[in-house]
Amino acid sequence: MRNFQMLGLIFVLAGMISITGEARELQVRVTDSDGAPLPKVVVSSQHSVPQSSSTIAVMDQVERLFAPFILTIQPGATVKFPNSDNIRHQVYSFSPAKPFELPLYSNREAPQMTFPAAGVVVLGCNIHDHMRAYIYVSPYPQSVTTDEDGRAVLEVAAGASDIVLWYPGLGAEPTAAQEVTVAAEQQQLVVQLPVLRQQQTPPPVSSLQQRFNRLKDNVN
């Protein structure tokens, strides 16, 4: 594990050196401490790639859960916070990278926020304590997230290179990450992280909803 800001500085300097060099595609597979595929791991490389022209990302709220659980953006990007529920939410974060609080709002509004500094922003909702998610504002030129099978593809320098993996719970600090060295010409990599899969906990079904479900089952 290494300091998040120090790793970012090292990778930026390395990226300035290798940006014009040759690159190769690296296929990464990440598992948790039990060996199960680990989705939503942020995998970063110092090799620069063309970025999307869009600088607006979306962190939605669906069925009293944030969607997605982990959102990866670059510094300076703007995030919209639509509310697809039919109830109000109040999104906040106490994270040093971007402390903020949005006023209580319904699904008729989509407030937005710009994130200028790299860091990990932990989200919560003042109305629903079970709601939790993360915005990873990457300090690296290239960051991708693993899919449901724990797989991701990114570009790295042709020679020996380093990648950095981030996932909640890798250390005492939210920004704790794990660095892995990739050998020259290596095209596949399997990494097991010392964490278990995290996800938002769905809200409990209310007694009213339980009664409705029983009635619906009886009708069917």
QUIURRA-V116697 format. One record per run of one state. SS is the DSSP state (@ for helix, = for strand, . for the rest). FROM is the first residue (numbers start at 1). TO is the last residue. If there is no record, write none. Layout:
ss=[SS	SS]
from=[FROM	FROM]
to=[TO	TO]
This chain:
ss=[.	=	.	@	.	=	.	=	.	=	.	=	.	=	.	=	.	=	.	=	.	=	.	=	.	=	.	=	.	=	.	=	.	=	.	=	.	=	.	=	.	=	.	=	.	@	.]
from=[1	2	3	4	19	23	32	37	38	42	46	56	59	60	63	65	68	70	75	77	83	89	90	91	94	100	102	105	106	110	116	119	126	132	139	142	146	151	158	161	167	177	183	188	193	207	220]
to=[1	2	3	18	22	31	36	37	41	45	55	58	59	62	64	67	69	74	76	82	88	89	90	93	99	101	104	105	109	115	118	125	131	138	141	145	150	157	160	166	176	182	187	192	206	219	220]
